[in-house]
Amino acid sequence: MSAFGTRSVTHRRSPDFVHGVGSIALPPNTVSKYKRFNTPPNVSARYPRAADLIDPGLSHLSIDMNMKTIVFVGATGAQGGAIIKTLSSTNEYKILALTRSTTSPAAQAIAGLPNVELVQNNAGFGYDVDAFYEAAQQSDYAFINTDGFALGEQAETYWGIRLFELSARAGVKHLIWSGLDYNGKKTGYDPKFYVGHYEGKARVTEWMRSQPTSPMAWTVINSGPYIEMLWELLLPERGSDDVYSFKLPLGQGAIPFVHLEDFGRYAAWIYTHEDEANGMVLDIAVAHVSGSELVRAFTAATGKRAEYVDEPVAETVEKYFKYLPKGADTKVGISSVKDENALLMTFGENFTNWWNLYRNSADNKGVIQRDYALLDRILPDRVKSAEEWMKKVGYDATRRTVLRSRA
């Protein structure tokens, strides 16, 4: 138990405890003070009369019999943080968020949200199976987003399968796997489209397709580059003539951007539409956005002049990864696996091929495609264009931190 009240999960449910019942609904004026990561040692707000144990004077506390619990892996990354914020805001879910560092800024940011509890992941590499399993035993649902950049391709495939198995064994009712397109399979395993962090996740999805959809339902959400990366990695450069240059090695292709806030809403839809979503592989995106469309959207949203520059991919990856120990030649997964021989691709190789995917996905007719009519049916008010997103968030091409390693 840390000074912040986070905990490692070490208990099991008592036999007479009804799964999915007994979470505490706190009034708005007491939520920040009494949320679960502030409970004393060995006290769980998931058990009956936990409110009395926390503070016997809180007689006005009520038990929300309908609130469901989600065990969440990948909670402190850009994707996880956005999804948890969305799910937390509904007041329909308790979220048990695994993290290696309960005191990191990213972890504390989600801990400050209603109905969120941090669960200590004590594993030096990968995931603490005991902590995950205990949290999964207390949960109705699971959301799994493994970190391929930290794990490396091979380990990500293993952990995706293993966490699915543990969720099923623990009695989870519905699992969402955060996946990516299986581009190797779609292109006859063409090496120029081999992107390790895509293939590692996609193999898990392929394995899941062979699994039963009962008693544990499952759904895959295939995403892609976040449109929020326009704040950071894909930020245009402002020239001396006040023209903003979007320098991307995109050719005449297009990026099927994903809006993180809508990502969370797709997850919420899945948990409330189990019959339709069970066994579904849902491919999400805002739209296929070309370089020229970025320029048009930016000028329409801001009134500022812009241009698209088809930058050589070697220049792009050199800029992206100059901060790594060996620059673009650093192996993916080296932060967790110190033996480079156990890892497969460099960041430069991985992201050269990553750009190849989008160079060959113009007009929603290439390697990566989306069913936008289906997405419109699921979320009729979703963000549908780069211009709409820019206007929604007040995009002004100033730098903001979006991507971060998961703590």
C-alpha positions in Angstrom: 0.0 0.0 0.0 1.6 3.3 -1.1 1.0 6.6 0.5 -1.5 7.3 -2.2 -3.6 4.3 -1.2 -3.0 2.2 -4.3 -2.6 -1.5 -3.7 -1.6 -4.8 -5.0 -4.6 -7.1 -5.3 -4.1 -10.0 -3.0 -7.6 -11.1 -2.0 -10.3 -13.2 -3.6 -14.0 -12.7 -3.5 -15.8 -14.3 -0.6 -18.1 -17.2 -1.7 -21.2 -15.3 -0.9 -20.3 -12.2 -2.8 -22.4 -11.7 -5.9 -20.3 -10.9 -9.0 -20.8 -7.4 -10.3 -22.6 -6.1 -7.2 -21.4 -4.0 -4.3 -19.5 -1.1 -5.8 -19.9 2.2 -4.0 -21.5 5.2 -5.7 -20.2 8.4 -3.9 -22.0 11.7 -4.1 -20.1 14.3 -6.2 -18.8 16.2 -3.2 -17.1 13.1 -1.7 -15.8 11.3 -4.8 -12.3 12.7 -4.8 -11.9 12.2 -1.1 -13.2 8.7 -0.8 -12.5 7.0 -4.1 -11.0 3.6 -3.9 -7.3 4.4 -4.1 -7.6 6.2 -0.8 -9.0 3.3 1.1 -7.1 1.9 4.1 -5.0 -1.3 3.7 -6.9 -4.6 3.2 -10.2 -2.7 2.6 -11.9 -3.0 -0.7 -14.8 -0.8 -1.8 -16.0 -3.8 -3.8 -17.3 -5.6 -0.7 -20.5 -5.1 1.1 -20.4 -2.4 3.8 -17.0 -1.1 2.6 -18.3 2.4 3.1 -18.7 1.8 6.8 -15.1 0.5 6.9 -13.8 3.5 5.1 -15.7 6.0 7.3 -18.5 4.9 9.6 -19.9 8.4 9.5 -20.7 8.2 5.7 -24.3 7.0 6.3 -25.4 8.7 3.1 -23.3 6.4 0.9 -25.3 4.1 -1.3 -24.4 0.9 -3.1 -24.9 1.1 -6.9 -26.1 -2.4 -7.8 -25.7 -1.8 -11.5 -22.2 -0.4 -11.8 -19.9 -2.9 -13.7 -16.2 -3.3 -13.1 -13.5 -3.3 -15.9 -10.0 -4.6 -15.4 -7.8 -2.4 -17.7 -4.4 -3.1 -19.2 -2.6 -0.2 -20.9 -4.3 2.4 -18.8 -1.6 5.1 -18.7 -0.9 5.5 -22.5 -2.6 7.9 -24.8 -5.2 5.4 -25.8 -5.9 4.0 -22.3 -6.1 7.4 -20.6 -8.6 8.7 -23.2 -10.8 5.5 -23.0 -10.8 5.5 -19.2 -11.8 9.1 -19.1 -14.7 8.4 -21.4 -15.8 5.3 -19.5 -15.4 6.9 -16.1 -17.5 9.9 -17.1 -20.5 7.6 -17.6 -20.6 6.7 -13.9 -21.5 3.2 -15.1 -18.1 1.5 -14.6 -15.5 1.0 -11.9 -12.1 0.7 -13.5 -9.2 -1.3 -12.1 -6.2 0.1 -13.9 -2.9 -1.9 -13.9 0.2 0.2 -13.8 3.9 -0.3 -12.9 4.2 3.1 -11.3 1.3 4.3 -9.2 3.0 7.6 -8.6 3.7 8.5 -12.2 2.0 11.7 -13.6 0.0 9.5 -16.1 -1.2 7.1 -13.3 -2.1 9.9 -11.0 -4.1 11.6 -13.8 -6.4 8.6 -14.2 -6.5 8.0 -10.5 -8.0 11.5 -10.2 -11.0 10.4 -12.2 -14.2 9.1 -10.6 -14.5 5.3 -10.1 -10.9 4.5 -11.0 -8.5 2.4 -8.8 -4.9 1.8 -9.6 -3.6 -1.8 -9.3 0.1 -2.3 -8.9 1.8 -4.3 -11.7 4.9 -5.7 -10.0 6.3 -7.5 -13.0 9.6 -6.2 -14.3 8.7 -7.3 -17.8 5.3 -8.0 -19.2 2.4 -8.2 -16.8 1.9 -9.4 -13.2 -0.3 -12.4 -13.8 -1.3 -12.7 -10.1 -2.3 -9.0 -9.9 -4.1 -9.2 -13.2 -6.0 -12.4 -12.3 -7.1 -11.2 -8.9 -8.4 -8.0 -10.5 -10.1 -9.9 -13.3 -11.8 -12.1 -10.7 -13.5 -8.9 -9.4 -14.4 -7.6 -12.9 -17.3 -8.0 -15.3 -15.3 -6.8 -18.2 -11.7 -6.5 -19.5 -10.0 -4.0 -21.8 -6.6 -5.2 -22.9 -4.1 -2.9 -24.8 -0.6 -4.4 -24.6 2.4 -2.1 -25.3 4.1 -3.5 -28.4 6.8 -0.8 -28.3 7.9 -1.8 -24.8 7.4 -5.6 -25.2 8.5 -6.2 -28.8 6.5 -8.1 -31.3 7.0 -11.7 -30.0 6.2 -10.9 -26.4 3.2 -8.9 -27.3 1.6 -11.9 -29.1 2.3 -14.1 -26.1 0.9 -11.6 -23.6 -2.2 -10.9 -25.6 -3.1 -14.6 -25.7 -2.2 -15.1 -22.0 -4.3 -12.2 -20.7 -7.2 -13.5 -22.7 -6.8 -16.9 -21.1 -6.6 -15.5 -17.6 -9.6 -13.3 -18.2 -11.7 -16.3 -19.3 -10.5 -18.3 -16.3 -11.4 -15.5 -13.9 -14.9 -15.3 -15.1 -14.8 -12.0 -17.1 -18.0 -11.6 -19.1 -16.8 -9.6 -22.0 -13.2 -8.8 -23.1 -12.2 -6.1 -25.6 -8.8 -6.6 -27.3 -7.2 -3.4 -28.7 -5.8 -4.7 -32.0 -4.4 -3.5 -35.3 -5.0 -4.6 -38.9 -3.5 -7.9 -40.1 -1.7 -6.4 -43.0 0.6 -9.3 -43.6 -2.4 -11.6 -44.2 -4.1 -9.1 -46.4 -1.0 -8.5 -48.6 0.3 -12.0 -49.0 2.9 -11.3 -46.3 4.7 -8.7 -48.5 7.8 -7.7 -46.5 7.3 -4.0 -47.3 4.1 -4.0 -45.3 5.6 -5.9 -42.3 5.0 -3.7 -39.3 5.9 -5.5 -36.1 3.6 -3.7 -33.7 0.7 -4.4 -36.1 1.5 -8.0 -36.7 2.1 -8.8 -33.0 -1.4 -7.6 -32.2 -3.0 -9.0 -35.3 -1.8 -12.6 -34.5 -3.6 -12.3 -31.2 -6.8 -11.4 -33.0 -6.3 -14.3 -35.4 -6.0 -16.7 -32.5 -9.1 -15.1 -30.8 -11.2 -15.9 -33.9 -10.7 -19.6 -33.1 -12.0 -19.1 -29.5 -15.6 -19.6 -28.4 -17.7 -16.5 -27.7 -19.2 -18.1 -24.6 -19.1 -18.0 -21.6 -16.7 -15.1 -22.2 -17.8 -12.8 -25.0 -15.0 -11.0 -26.8 -14.6 -8.1 -29.3 -11.6 -6.7 -31.2 -11.3 -3.0 -31.9 -8.7 -2.4 -34.7 -7.5 1.2 -34.5 -4.6 3.1 -36.1 -2.7 6.4 -35.9 -4.4 8.8 -33.5 -5.4 12.1 -35.1 -4.2 13.7 -31.9 -0.7 12.9 -33.2 -1.1 16.2 -35.2 -0.3 17.9 -31.9 3.0 16.2 -31.6 4.6 13.6 -34.0 2.8 14.8 -37.1 2.9 18.5 -36.1 3.4 20.9 -39.1 6.4 23.1 -39.3 5.8 26.9 -39.4 7.9 28.6 -42.0 9.3 32.1 -42.0 6.5 33.1 -44.4 3.9 31.8 -41.9 3.1 28.8 -44.1 2.6 25.6 -42.2 4.2 22.6 -43.8 2.8 19.1 -43.2 6.0 17.0 -44.0 4.9 13.4 -44.2 6.2 10.5 -46.4 2.7 9.8 -47.5 2.8 10.2 -51.2 -0.7 10.1 -52.7 -1.9 7.8 -49.9 -4.1 8.4 -46.8 -4.0 7.8 -43.1 -7.2 6.3 -41.4 -6.9 8.5 -38.3 -8.6 7.5 -35.0 -10.1 10.1 -32.6 -9.3 9.0 -29.1 -12.4 10.3 -27.5 -14.6 8.4 -30.0 -12.4 5.3 -29.3 -13.7 5.3 -25.8 -17.3 5.7 -27.0 -16.9 2.6 -29.2 -15.7 0.7 -26.2 -18.7 1.8 -24.2 -21.0 0.8 -27.1 -19.5 -2.7 -27.1 -20.1 -3.2 -23.4 -23.7 -2.3 -23.8 -24.4 -4.2 -27.1 -22.9 -7.6 -26.2 -25.1 -9.6 -28.5 -24.2 -7.6 -31.6 -20.5 -7.0 -30.6 -19.7 -10.5 -29.5 -17.1 -12.0 -31.8 -16.9 -8.8 -33.8 -13.7 -7.3 -35.2 -14.6 -3.6 -35.4 -12.2 -1.5 -37.6 -12.5 2.1 -36.5 -11.3 5.5 -38.0 -12.4 9.1 -38.5 -11.7 9.1 -42.2 -8.9 8.3 -44.7 -7.0 11.6 -44.7 -4.5 12.5 -47.5 -1.8 15.1 -47.3 -3.8 17.5 -49.4 -6.9 16.9 -47.2 -4.9 17.8 -44.2 -3.9 21.1 -45.8 -7.5 21.9 -46.8 -8.8 21.0 -43.3 -6.2 23.1 -41.5 -6.8 26.2 -43.6 -10.6 25.8 -43.2 -10.3 25.4 -39.5 -7.7 28.0 -38.7 -7.6 30.4 -41.7 -3.8 29.9 -41.9 -1.9 28.9 -45.0 -0.5 25.4 -45.3 1.2 23.0 -47.7 1.8 19.3 -47.9 5.4 18.1 -48.5 6.0 14.5 -49.4 9.1 14.0 -47.3 11.5 11.1 -47.9 10.8 8.4 -45.3 14.4 8.1 -44.2 14.3 11.8 -43.1 11.1 11.2 -41.2 12.2 8.2 -39.2 15.5 9.9 -38.4 13.7 12.8 -36.9 11.2 10.6 -35.0 13.8 8.5 -33.2 16.9 10.6 -32.8 16.3 10.5 -29.0 16.7 6.7 -28.8 20.1 5.1 -27.9 20.9 4.1 -31.5 18.5 6.4 -33.2 16.3 4.7 -35.8 18.6 1.7 -35.5 17.3 1.0 -32.0 15.4 -2.3 -31.7 11.7 -2.2 -30.9 11.3 -3.6 -27.4 14.8 -2.7 -26.1 13.3 -0.9 -23.1 12.2 -4.3 -21.7 14.4 -6.8 -23.4 18.1 -6.0 -23.1 19.4 -8.7 -25.5 19.0 -7.1 -29.0 19.3 -10.6 -30.6 16.0 -11.5 -29.0 14.2 -8.6 -30.8 13.2 -8.5 -34.5 13.0 -5.0 -36.0 14.5 -1.6 -35.6 12.3 1.4 -35.2 13.5 2.6 -38.6 12.5 -0.6 -40.3 9.2 -0.8 -38.5 8.1 2.8 -39.3 9.4 2.8 -42.9 7.0 -0.1 -43.4 4.3 1.7 -41.3 4.4 4.6 -43.8 4.2 2.1 -46.7 0.8 1.0 -45.3 -0.7 4.5 -45.6 1.0 5.3 -48.9 -1.0 2.3 -50.2 -4.3 3.1 -48.6 -5.6 6.0 -50.6 -9.4 6.6 -50.9 -10.3 3.7 -48.6 -9.3 1.3 -51.4 -5.9 0.1 -50.5 -4.3 -2.0 -47.8 -6.2 -0.6 -44.9 -10.0 -0.1 -45.4 -12.9 0.9 -43.1 -16.7 0.4 -43.2 -17.7 4.0 -42.5 -21.4 3.3 -42.9 -21.1 0.8 -40.0 -19.3 3.3 -37.9 -21.9 5.9 -38.6 -24.6 3.5 -37.4 -22.7 2.7 -34.2 -21.8 6.3 -33.4 -23.9 8.7 -35.5 -22.3 11.8 -34.0 -18.7 10.5 -34.3 -16.0 12.9 -35.7 -16.1 12.2 -39.5 -13.3 14.4 -40.9 -10.0 16.1 -40.1 -11.6 19.5 -40.4 -14.4 18.5 -37.9 -11.8 17.3 -35.4 -9.6 20.5 -35.8 -12.6 22.7 -35.2 -13.8 20.6 -32.2 -10.5 20.8 -30.4 -9.4 24.3 -31.5 -6.4 22.9 -33.3 -3.7 25.6 -33.8 -0.6 23.6 -34.6 1.0 24.3 -31.2 2.9 21.4 -29.7 1.3 19.2 -27.0 2.3 15.9 -25.4 0.2 13.1 -26.6 2.2 9.9 -26.9 3.9 8.5 -23.8 5.2 5.2 -22.6 2.8 3.4 -20.3 4.0 3.5 -16.7 
